[in-house]
Amino acid sequence: MGAGYHGGFGKTNGAKRRLNAICASSIFVGKGEGENLKIAAKWIKEEKGFTDVIVHGTPDSASIMVKGKWTNLNQRQLSKMLKHDSGYSKGAIRLVSCSTGKKENGFAQNLANKIGVPVKAPTDTLWILPNGKMVVGKSPFSNTGTWKTYYPGGNKK
């Protein structure tokens, strides 16, 4: 979940605080409501070669909060938002968003197809811990899920 506060994409600033684990919430960092996710974004360590996109997710969609209301996004809408965001440099994406990597032909694969770059996403609920660690699983205590990378055109690589 390494995103700066310039639109929700980009470099993590690496700040560490002693707070509880936070489950990925529903905003682009800096573009909506959701203080917990803003706080957690500071904890995440940057992964070289990826731009982090932080939104709430399901296997088939993403959502952000706009003016106090949930707004669901499909891969086309998120792709369009990314292409118009100055913080996105057109490279591979780490989708810091619960369960978006769960389905073979789900949200992460569809986003990779639409935007034309690899998309790495968690296969289950994503928890962000104060030490920068991210846990994929039903609870922040057990890393039972994985991060999966989806490629444009399918996972042939």
N, C-alpha and C positions, 0 to 999 in steps of 0.2 A: 504494500500500500504506500509506496513511496511517491507521494505527490506533493508538490509545492502548493502555494496558495495563489497561483496565477492561472486559475481556470480549471484546476483539477488534474493536470497532467504534468509530468516533469520530474524533477529531482527532489529526493527526500532531504530534509534539512537535518535529520538525525537526532533531534532532541530526545532526551530520555527523561521520563517522569515516573514516579511510583504511583500508578493507578491500577485498577483492575483490568483484566482482559476485556476487550471490546469486540463485539461481533460487528462485522461490516454493516454500516447503516446506509441510509438512502440519500446520498447527495454526491454530486461532484464536489470535491473539496473546494470550498471558497465560492461555490455557486449555488447556494441554497441554505437550508437549515440542517442542523445535525451536528451539534457541538462535539458529541462523542467521537464521530469519525474524524473531525478536524484534529482532535487531540491525538487519536490513534495514528493518524497520518505522520505525525512527527516521530513516531517510534520506529517506523518501518525502515529497513535497510534497503538501499538501492540495489537493484540487480543489473549488472552491466549488460548493455545491449537491449534493454527494455524500457519503454515508457509505461508508467503505471497509470491505469484508469481505475478510479475508485467510485463504484456505484453499488447500490443494492442489487441483488440478482437472484434469479431462479434458473433452472435449466433452459428455459425458453425466452427469458426477457430480462431487462434491466429496468430499474426505476430510480427516479430522482424526485426530490421534493422541490416544488416550485410554488412560491407564495402560499405555503402551508398545506398544499395538496399533493398527493402522490401523482406522479406522471410516469406511466409505463412507456418504455422505449423498446422498439425492435432493433435489429442489427442495422437496418438502413438508417434509422434516425440517429443512433449512436455514431455510426460511421460518418454521417454528415456533420454532426457536432464536432467530432475529432478533426475532420479535415479543415474546419473553420476555426480551430483553436490554435492560437499562436504558441502554446506550450507543447504542442505535439509536433515531433520532428519527422514523422512519416516512417518510423521504424517499427520493429516488433513491439507488441503490447503485452504487458502483464495485467490481466483483468482481475483486479482485486475486488472480487464480487462473489458472494456465496453461490455455490453450486452451478455456476455458469459453464463449467467444464464437465458436467456430469454426463451429458448425452453426446453420443458420437455425432449426431446431426443436430445438435442443439445450438444454443446462443453463441458460444465461443466459435464453433465451426462456421456458423453463418456469418459472424462478424469477420473472421479471417477471409472468407470468400468475398465479402463485400468490400472490405478495405484493402485487401490484397497483400497483407503481411501476416506473419505468424502471430497467433494469439495464445498466450499461456493462461490457463484458468484453473481454479480449484474445483475438485469433484464433489465437494460437500460444503457444509457451513465453514466459513473462514473466521478465525479468531485472531485478534491482534493483541500481543502481550507487550507490556511496558519495556521489556528488554529488546524489542524489535523482532522477536520471533513471531512467525505466523503459524498457526496450527489449523490443519484442515481435518474436520471431524465433527462429531455430534457434541463434543464438549471441548473446552480449552485445555483439558488434561490429557487427551489422547489423540495423537496424530494418526487417525485411521483412514483419512482420505489422501489424495495426491494432487499434485499440479500436473496438468496435462497440456501439451502444446498442440495446437491445431494449425494446419497449414492451408493456404488458399487452394481450393480444388480438392480438398480431402487430405486425410492423413496417410499419404503415400511415402513420406520420408521417414 
